[in-house]
Amino acid sequence: MHENVSVAILCGGRSSRLGSDKGLFRPLGEKSLVSRMIARMGDHFGEILIVCKNEEQADLYREELNGNSAPLRIVCDSDLPYNYKDAALCGVATAVASAKNSRCLVFPVDQIGLRFHIANKLLQPTDSTKPACFTLGGDHFPFPAVFSKTHLPRIRHAIEVGALSVRHLLEDLNATVVDGQPFAADLEANGNTHSDYENYFGTKPLFDPHGRRMLYLRLSVTEACNMACQYCLPKGFPEWYRHKARMDLPTLTTMLTAFRQMGFEKVRFTGGEPTVFPQLKEAITRARVLGFEEICMTTNGLLINDLESWLDAGLTQINVSMDTLDPKKFQTITGSKDLQKVLNVIDDACALGLKTKVNTVLLRSSTYEDIPSLLDWALCRPLTLRFIELMPTGLNMSFHNSERVDGSEIAARLHSLGLAQSRINNPTAGPETVYSSPEHVGKIGLINPISCNFCDRCNRLRITARGELKLCLFGQNNLPLDLSSTKSVDRGVRQAIEAKRDRHYLEKGEIGNVATFRTIGG
Ligand code: SAM
């Protein structure tokens, strides 16, 4: 999190080829472009400025962003105390002058390939007296760029004398440069025309029969796992599990393409253990190129080295499973002696500014008593630690019956330890109830699908490592799909979705057909 950096999204462009305001352009069933860029950057910065050219345009953005929970301010070029010219450099001047922080990251709203992990490269420790930008083919690339308040006189002077090239100004100011070649395609992608958007976001959104828009795909890439957690396999390996199915990259690509074309915005790679799938990083890159907004992975972390290369591939969020800080208990639960490795991955993720969540399943006879130590550890880190109610599966019924701790009991414990529920779940939020306290950076989440059903907000579909569609985690069926082409996947999913139920009936004992979460990833 760059609390001391403002981010400014320039929205004042003319949009002549699009025929409508770019930032407000909304491909069918999707978010507007400005909302999308805010969602990409919002969690990472202390302030977001929306830079409009005049009050008339600002009013449209106020209407669009009304209710957006990001730390937003809308400012106008026309507020500048000098002769406004229709140029991006005026937007830069407005941004830097209006920012509450000295440093300001600036980019145009139509730079549709720009993601946080790319912009973040410009904010790594550099000489903050200089601006920072990427270079492409030896030239300074104008956006994104980081400016400071100290550059304002030079920016203003350039505008006054009509030297409106951002590129030249960055050269003149001797900007610190970062090689942009690895991100060239993302930096150069612009949303100027309808076909740019169709190519990048083109969708026919998918709704279920209950009117819920499906936009979150959970893909299990393998049934294999390098841990053997008690709650997954309390009685050891069953015979059928000796054959562990896994995806292949072409099939994954077909699937990702098909779901992206159905308007899916978020994909989670899970398993088994997704990192034992050798081409996972490549699959993440493909998801990024296809335009998925959120690319997440649920992992035990054991095989992750060089986390930054996962960010460069396109990973936007990591969920690491870690149930206890006690190495002995960790070994008993998971079979692994490597708790420290897992903790290091979590700290690396936080240090890199990657959105980080930790999944902790509470077990009555072991991890439940660890709540205070887990809170101490989590609350001083920029992450969300989520306590997950143990869920029943075909293979863990008796374990579940003796070990489950009800969500209401966990909630009461959190309250008794001084944490307050920080927001009521809203339709776009995930399934967790979030607890926080003002003096801590970390947050605590509670996921209790049994005691607190969140099906009314369901927006997800699951694919097993065998390539079957699962409409609900606790549903009775896995539906085979024809994976030979994106069209056949599209057809299969659109037919199958008609059978998606409005909710699960876990509380009535309907646990569905999942033998262990290794086959579906939770
Ligand atoms: N191997 C990866 C990992 O460890 O995160 C991904 C797969 S794992 C099945 C996904 C998540 O499901 C983990 O956080 C794990 O703790 C959780 N999980 C597994 N079985 C569960 C159960 N019966 N109830 C609740 N959570 C469970």
Residues whose N, C-alpha, C, O or C-beta is under 5 A from the ligand:
A	BS01	SAM	Y231 C232 T270 G271 G272 E273 T298 T299 N300 N319 S321 N359 V361 I388 E389 L390 M391 F517 R518 G521 G522
